[in-house]
């Protein structure tokens, strides 16, 4: 009798042991698949970030590498530099205008398309088409369209209007800030127009997906309660779309803070650096001037600017998932 009981217990334990072996085998298989990607990310992302950070506090500002410690000398130089101060000013105004217009236009166009108009797919494709282009192509096209002697100005000169677009060096509502005049550079508006034209389709697609996900019953219930269409959008729909708005802000901020190709192809640094941004300055400093430590310092500052937007969002998202 005792022998039968022990045999039964052994048979019951065997499936459990097999299951544990299977789970451990699956874990090993998952680790084996993920390990190469993990190693490559550690080396080529975080490793290079660490390398850039080390170079930024070194004295390597010639073709000959010099890794002797320089402290914060390169950072102090940048924040006292006229061009870098102008870059920060341009980045602030470009980011504000770019994000604001992308959100407003994307939400407005998605609301119109959501009215089930005829030819909806046609309009949707038109607005999404610019996203298929690279920023370099967009920059070249808009450089011609906004050229003071060609493009739109050929039409506007009939009315006696001749904007300078990206060649304008005026600063609106400026005041002295360090070595520069802090205010809205008129020339940066031309770059914002090109960037908004390309990225509005992204926010349109995001908002349209959000609007299509809102049940019609929810709108009908609000109408029955006496809410107008404006009140429905302001008090019902917009609060529901808040997570989408946050996502659009984060993604657009990431693009605007590290933008390089659009401005490099369209205007370059511009007269008196009115369209210059840290990305352009970093490229020219590092690969044309061979000031590797200064260029690395600019890159680290750009990384920190992006982290200001990304890290709080990731922390909030992680808390929400828990």
C-alpha positions in Angstrom: 0.0 0.0 0.0 2.8 2.4 0.9 4.6 1.5 -2.3 1.5 2.4 -4.4 1.2 5.8 -2.6 4.8 6.7 -3.2 4.4 5.7 -6.9 1.4 7.9 -7.3 3.2 10.8 -5.6 6.2 10.3 -8.0 3.8 10.4 -11.0 2.2 13.6 -9.7 5.5 15.3 -9.3 6.8 14.4 -12.7 4.5 16.7 -14.7 5.4 19.6 -12.4 9.1 18.9 -12.9 8.5 18.8 -16.6 6.6 22.0 -16.5 9.4 23.8 -14.6 11.9 22.5 -17.1 9.8 23.8 -19.9 9.5 27.2 -18.3 13.2 27.5 -17.6 13.8 26.4 -21.2 11.5 29.1 -22.5 13.2 31.7 -20.4 16.6 30.7 -21.7 15.3 30.8 -25.3 13.9 34.3 -24.7 17.2 35.5 -23.2 19.1 34.0 -26.1 16.9 35.9 -28.6 17.1 39.2 -26.7 20.8 39.1 -25.7 22.2 40.3 -29.1 19.9 43.3 -29.3 20.6 44.1 -25.6 24.3 44.0 -26.2 24.2 46.1 -29.3 22.0 48.7 -27.6 24.3 48.9 -24.6 27.4 49.3 -26.9 26.0 51.5 -29.7 23.5 53.6 -27.7 24.5 53.9 -24.1 28.2 53.2 -24.7 28.4 56.0 -27.3 26.4 58.4 -25.1 29.0 57.7 -22.3 31.9 58.2 -24.8 30.4 61.5 -26.0 30.0 62.6 -22.4 33.6 61.9 -21.6 34.8 63.7 -24.8 32.7 66.7 -23.8 34.8 67.2 -20.6 38.1 66.6 -22.3 40.5 68.9 -24.2 40.1 67.2 -27.6 39.6 70.3 -29.8 42.1 69.4 -32.5 42.6 66.6 -35.0 45.0 65.0 -32.4 43.0 63.3 -29.7 43.5 64.8 -26.2 41.5 63.1 -23.5 42.9 65.1 -20.6 40.2 66.3 -18.2 39.0 69.8 -18.9 36.1 69.9 -16.4 33.1 72.1 -17.5 35.3 74.4 -19.6 33.6 73.4 -22.9 30.1 73.9 -21.4 31.0 77.3 -20.0 32.4 78.4 -23.3 29.1 77.4 -25.1 26.8 79.2 -22.7 28.9 82.4 -23.2 29.0 81.9 -26.9 26.9 84.3 -29.0 26.0 81.6 -31.6 24.9 79.0 -29.0 22.8 81.5 -27.2 21.1 82.3 -30.5 20.6 78.6 -31.1 18.8 78.2 -27.7 16.6 81.2 -28.5 15.7 79.8 -31.9 15.0 76.3 -30.5 12.7 77.7 -27.9 10.5 79.7 -30.4 10.7 77.0 -33.1 9.5 74.3 -30.5 6.6 76.4 -29.2 5.3 77.4 -32.7 5.9 74.0 -34.2 4.2 72.0 -31.5 1.3 74.5 -31.1 0.5 74.6 -34.8 0.9 70.9 -35.3 -1.6 70.3 -32.5 -4.1 73.0 -33.6 -4.0 72.0 -37.3 -4.0 68.3 -36.7 -7.0 68.5 -34.3 -8.9 70.9 -36.6 -8.4 68.9 -39.8 -9.2 65.6 -38.0 -12.4 67.1 -36.7 -13.4 68.2 -40.2 -12.6 64.8 -41.7 -14.5 63.1 -38.9 -17.7 64.7 -40.2 -17.9 61.9 -42.8 -17.4 64.2 -45.7 -17.4 62.9 -49.3 -13.9 62.2 -50.5 -12.6 61.6 -47.0 -9.9 59.1 -48.1 -8.8 61.6 -50.8 -8.3 64.4 -48.2 -6.7 62.1 -45.7 -4.1 60.9 -48.3 -3.3 64.5 -49.3 -2.6 65.5 -45.7 -0.6 62.3 -45.0 1.5 62.6 -48.2 4.1 65.0 -46.8 5.1 62.5 -44.1 6.4 60.2 -46.9 9.0 62.8 -47.7 12.3 63.3 -45.9 13.1 66.6 -44.1 15.9 67.2 -46.7 13.4 67.1 -49.6 11.0 69.3 -47.6 13.8 71.8 -46.9 14.8 72.0 -50.6 11.2 72.5 -51.8 10.3 75.1 -49.2 13.6 76.9 -49.8 12.5 77.5 -53.3 8.9 78.3 -52.4 9.9 80.9 -49.8 12.9 82.3 -51.7 12.5 86.1 -51.7 13.0 86.3 -55.5 11.0 83.1 -56.5 8.1 81.0 -55.4 5.3 82.7 -53.5 6.9 86.1 -53.8 6.2 86.0 -57.6 2.5 86.0 -56.7 2.7 88.4 -53.7 4.6 91.1 -55.6 1.5 91.8 -57.6 0.0 93.1 -54.3 3.2 95.0 -53.4 4.2 92.5 -50.7 7.7 91.1 -50.7 8.5 89.2 -47.5 12.1 88.3 -46.8 11.1 84.9 -45.3 14.1 83.0 -44.0 16.5 85.8 -45.0 14.9 88.3 -42.5 17.2 89.2 -39.6 14.6 91.1 -37.5 13.7 89.9 -34.0 10.2 90.6 -32.8 9.6 91.8 -29.2 13.2 91.4 -28.5 15.1 92.3 -25.3 18.8 91.9 -24.3 19.6 88.5 -23.0 23.3 87.7 -22.6 25.0 88.5 -25.8 21.9 88.3 -28.0 18.5 89.9 -28.5 15.9 87.5 -27.1 12.7 87.5 -29.1 11.0 85.8 -32.0 13.2 85.6 -35.1 11.1 86.4 -38.1 13.2 84.0 -40.3 12.3 81.0 -38.0 8.7 81.4 -39.0 9.5 80.2 -42.5 11.2 77.0 -41.1 8.1 76.4 -38.9 5.8 76.6 -41.9 7.8 73.9 -43.7 8.0 71.7 -40.5 4.3 72.0 -39.8 3.4 71.2 -43.4 5.3 67.9 -43.1 4.3 66.8 -39.6 0.6 67.9 -39.4 -0.4 64.6 -41.1 1.0 62.7 -38.1 -1.1 64.5 -35.5 -4.1 64.4 -37.9 -3.8 60.6 -38.0 -3.5 60.3 -34.3 -6.4 62.6 -33.5 -8.6 61.0 -36.2 -7.9 57.5 -34.7 -8.9 58.9 -31.3 -12.1 60.5 -32.6 -13.1 57.3 -34.4 -12.6 55.4 -31.1 -15.1 57.6 -29.2 -18.6 55.8 -29.1 -21.4 57.7 -30.8 -23.6 56.9 -27.9 -21.4 59.2 -25.7 -22.1 62.1 -28.0 -25.8 61.4 -28.2 -26.0 61.3 -24.4 -24.4 64.7 -24.2 -26.8 66.1 -26.9 -29.8 64.7 -24.9 -28.5 66.5 -21.8 -28.6 69.7 -23.8 -25.0 70.2 -24.7 -24.1 72.1 -27.9 -21.6 70.7 -30.3 -19.0 73.1 -29.0 -19.6 72.0 -25.4 -19.4 68.3 -26.5 -16.0 68.9 -28.0 -14.7 71.0 -25.1 -16.1 69.0 -22.2 -16.3 65.5 -23.6 -14.1 64.8 -26.6 -11.1 67.0 -25.8 -10.6 65.5 -22.3 -10.8 62.0 -23.9 -8.1 63.0 -26.4 -5.7 64.3 -23.8 -3.4 61.2 -23.9 -3.1 61.6 -27.6 -2.3 65.3 -27.2 0.5 64.4 -24.7 1.9 61.8 -27.1 1.9 64.3 -30.0 3.6 66.9 -27.8 6.3 64.5 -26.7 7.0 63.2 -30.3 7.0 66.7 -31.8 9.2 68.1 -29.0 11.7 65.3 -29.7 11.8 66.2 -33.4 12.1 69.9 -32.8 14.8 69.8 -30.2 17.1 67.7 -32.3 16.1 69.0 -35.7 19.0 69.3 -38.2 18.3 68.1 -41.8 15.3 70.4 -42.5 17.2 73.6 -41.4 20.5 72.5 -42.9 18.9 71.9 -46.3 16.6 74.9 -46.2 18.4 77.8 -44.6 21.6 76.7 -42.9 22.6 78.8 -39.9 21.1 81.9 -41.6 22.3 85.5 -41.5 23.3 86.5 -37.9 22.3 82.9 -36.9 18.6 83.7 -37.0 17.7 80.1 -38.2 20.6 78.3 -36.5 19.9 75.4 -34.1 22.2 73.3 -31.9 22.1 70.4 -34.4 23.6 72.5 -37.2 26.1 74.1 -34.8 27.2 70.7 -33.5 27.7 69.3 -37.0 29.8 72.3 -38.1 31.8 72.5 -34.9 32.6 68.8 -34.8 33.0 67.7 -38.5 34.1 71.0 -40.1 35.9 72.8 -37.3 37.3 69.6 -35.6 36.4 70.9 -32.2 35.4 67.5 -30.9 35.0 68.4 -27.3 32.8 71.4 -28.0 30.7 69.4 -30.4 30.3 66.6 -27.9 29.2 69.2 -25.3 26.5 70.5 -27.7 25.3 66.9 -28.3 25.0 66.3 -24.5 23.1 69.5 -24.0 20.7 68.4 -26.8 20.3 65.0 -25.1 19.4 66.7 -21.8 16.9 69.0 -23.6 15.1 65.9 -25.1 15.3 64.1 -21.7 13.4 67.0 -20.1 10.4 66.0 -22.2 10.9 62.3 -22.5 11.8 61.2 -18.9 8.8 62.7 -17.1 6.5 61.1 -19.7 8.1 57.7 -19.3 7.9 57.9 -15.5 4.2 58.9 -15.7 3.5 56.1 -18.2 5.2 53.5 -16.0 3.2 54.6 -12.9 0.0 54.4 -15.0 0.8 50.9 -16.1 1.3 49.8 -12.5 
